[in-house]
Amino acid sequence: MGDSTDLNYEEEVHRVLEQARKLQEDAALAIAAIASMEEPLRQRAASLDSHIRRLSSSIRSQKFDSKQAEKWGEELSRARGSLIDGDAATYLPSKSPGRLLRMFLGPINVRANRKDVQLKVKEEYNSFRDRTAFLFLVFPLLLLGLGFWVWNGCLPALPVQLYQAWLLFLYTCLALRENILRVNGSDIRPWWVYHHYFAMAMALISLTWEIERGPNCSQKQRGVQLFLGWATMQGFAMLLQNRYQRQRLYTRIALGKARRMDVVWGETAGVNGQLLLLFPILFVMQVFEAYVGVLLLKTAAMGVVSEWQVVTCGVLLIVMAIGNFINTMETLVTKSKVKAKMRSSKSKHDLNPELDGKTL
């Protein structure tokens, strides 16, 4: 009886071993077959993308009828949009990963092979922004409130350093996620990635601030209080951007004016009614950011707080404010050109029926 049972188990073990070997062989064959199919697709995708670019450039350089040239340009834009925003985008050459990705992850490929996975990465990025924007506003407000009502203007070191450590975590996560999104075809401008690099450096430097309590504590902590004031305004701006701009982005994607992998930028505008609110607030935030940077430098120059951290954070805030302002102005100029082109096209369209009627 025992020998018969042992024999059954031995046969079952051999059967499982054979199935595992067969499955491994089939999987290897399937991967090889997919790889052999992908290389021609990559060549075709790269060739078609290059051809669309050359053809668009050629049409713009030739003296065709403006209406016909505009029609061809729109059709080529749709063709390239279909190429970039569809499954074929997987086979287009990807952007090289940034230095931050290589430093944290090494030389690995972070590009997803399927569009649904890429969109999942984008949605997770948006969810992360939504979750952290509220905390970005609440944390500094809580510290400032407790400092005024409970700690008599003298902040203890631990809660401030915990907040600054959270900021370092936040900006590092945003920078990593944005680099991954760029590799997967997102349109994030390089400046906003660099902006988060600067913010990472500022959060790291602020961790080394000496938080003193004692005589003249409130005056010595002036730099920390200014930093928390800037963070409060930044959190307010992030909440507004997430609310207004996400709605507009989804509308642009539905109209075919944006790609599914596009994300909300720091300076992206909303619809016409929202421009009156959003852009002035963005400019106010940028002016306040530069103002806080100047105040930090002033406190260091006057000897109130002479640590090197205050000077460095002041310089970084001014650099970020200038960069944000330049990018916001570039967006306004781009929007003005697009609107002017749309008005010109509409006027031509309205004029053509009148001319046709006169001809008849």
Steps between C-alpha positions, in 0.01 A plus 500: 500500500781736589692423180189569290445838671864597455478410134191721450670798664813448295300499177314814607825680585649405162182616326514841676869533417429427134214753493724769650770430240247509216348824627843661517575397141165634374549828687849543353365434150218749551739771623729437204206519258379828653852645484532405133169673427580812700816599313325552161224693681759728660657569161161573342394728786826697493487528121137618498563755775800638311302512175215692665747755637671547163169529316367758747818704468485480121137619489584797723794599280308479169268773374177304496153644539464586870170315535636186333823515700302537823284200408805285428662616823195400702488158335870444567447609861223242535724236347784577737258522792371154416858374481612659825186445705423144393655162558756567226662759729656210687729441201612861460844596634467605863668787679805405699441475876622795700800497729276473804350175373841358419630604841211340693412203278806436287503439123162325477216551254200664667290530185178298505433280200123543510296819476269406785800462731631843393161656573497328838835665580351838404186451709706398800707817457182709496367323809828562681481872417142517628586327827809707573362842397266507801780394737729762343254767612400356839846423644650851488171658607490267800858580596445874468177481700651291777806725506282805553235363737682223689876545475499882536679562171779245566472187291654181642754328279337157461169592324677743265763243403232233451321734261820578313577127472151448356568776247820324393305176458226678303728677253713190450188295420371765260834526320530121464143461376536786252819352357320168455207677334734678257654168401147368437406785267363771729545866405635637830726794431860455618477811717240342731725202559790736575266702723449192716876441506543849644220435747665173605825685566317767699317241713826315566682821595215616723533176697835628626358828631573550867164537673579694816273570796571757766546877510408676173376165371239651271757728337753220455236278340401767248641297212299193600182705529551653155561156355176370653314802363627424151403134538145602598461710186649223287251247641213735418628535143534122461138446606378756246713355220382145566136605503487734202764355271401133520153581374642694206751227419229234473303733272805553277558124480136446399534766227821342371714802600699310762629146538381249754845491662508878547485623858426828676800734494580754762394781268231338283194720466135419541205591284426861417300571815770348714784702345376811679549323833787260443763711327478796742535256791801337336666839451426595861656171617810563293538856631451375856755223443758754384404731787560225757835426336600867523387515865711195581804668343418821685479324839838341430656832389371680810647232726162393642550146369844463345507125427603396149180298471291818504706656222488188283125452544446869417696468176315179405161662559592795276627267225181292515281812493680634190478162324129466582431852373683439171312175438166660584571781252597246234165329554312829466685580175427153362131528589481843338647364176261204498199723560613740228533210257154372593345844450674532163374159389146583616498835316616331180230236540234767549629699202506210254118445489452869424748483213338183370161669508631797302651264243174322454 
